[in-house]
Amino acid sequence: YLRALSMTHQNSKGLDVGNLLSNISLCHAYLGNFRQAREFIDRGYKRCGEDCSGLFLRNSAFSLGVCLFGERDYAKARNQFSTSYNKSKVGNDIRLQMDNLIYLSRISILLGEMNAAENYLGLADKLFSKDYFYSLELVKVYGEFSSFYIKSKRFDKAVIYQQKYIELKDGVFSQQLTRNLMKVEAEHLEKENQNKIEAQNRILMLDHEI
């Protein structure tokens, strides 16, 4: 993202640059660099001014929510996640709706607001369909359901969601492992082909010299 940002013109003003800044901010937020995360959000707002896109607004609110959650300021974090969630519904951003609902459920569990937590998880669960199936997000939802039912001492349901969590997580990571192995094999074949081409070029050069 920083490399992409360095390629933008200094005077360029566009929604894409704002979204790029919000992505950099979120990276810092997940790394625990909360001050830097806020700085990039501020830069984004300065660039787009009153013309900020809905994508930038919902992403920046989510990034600030992650920062506040990491700082354990749960009340303010909830406000940011709620803002991002509402804007995500307007923009039909299913993926970000899920992420916001997961964080909102975590905050509710931490604050002992179990009814609210169950409501958020229920909303997240309803978002999954054949058209919008995000395996990693579903893994998170199952994990949150398991934590919720353990906290609620409803161990029968906790076991069900733990099993779903384990099965889907194993499937997601085994798929990732397969993709990684395919990538390594492809790179190896490409390197072999490159070596063959270089060897053939050297033979042609020697023949030419002879």
BELNORGI-V285196 format. One record per backbone hydrogen bond with DSSP energy under -1.0 kcal/mol. CO is the residue of the C=O (numbers start at 0). NH is the residue of the N-H. If there is no record, write none. Layout:
BEGIN
co;nh
CO;NH
CO;NH
END
This chain:
BEGIN
co;nh
0;4
1;5
4;7
8;11
13;17
14;18
15;19
16;20
17;21
18;22
19;23
20;24
21;25
22;26
23;27
24;28
25;29
26;30
27;32
28;31
31;33
32;36
33;37
34;38
35;39
36;40
37;41
38;42
39;43
40;44
41;45
42;46
43;47
44;48
47;50
52;56
53;57
54;58
55;59
56;60
57;61
58;62
59;63
60;64
61;65
62;66
63;67
64;68
65;69
66;70
67;72
68;71
71;73
72;76
73;77
74;78
75;79
76;80
77;81
78;82
79;83
80;84
81;85
82;86
83;87
84;88
85;89
86;90
87;92
91;93
92;96
93;97
94;98
95;99
96;100
97;101
98;102
99;103
100;104
101;105
102;106
103;107
104;108
105;109
106;110
107;112
108;111
111;113
112;116
113;117
114;118
115;119
116;120
117;121
118;122
119;123
120;124
121;125
131;128
133;137
134;138
135;139
136;140
137;141
138;142
139;143
140;144
141;145
142;146
143;147
144;148
145;149
146;150
147;151
148;153
149;152
153;157
154;158
155;159
156;160
157;161
158;162
159;163
160;164
161;165
162;166
163;167
164;168
165;169
166;170
167;171
168;172
169;173
170;174
171;175
172;176
173;177
174;178
175;179
176;180
177;181
178;182
179;183
180;184
181;185
182;186
183;187
184;188
185;189
186;190
187;191
188;192
189;193
190;194
191;195
192;196
193;197
194;198
195;199
196;200
197;201
198;202
199;203
200;204
201;205
202;206
203;207
204;208
205;209
END
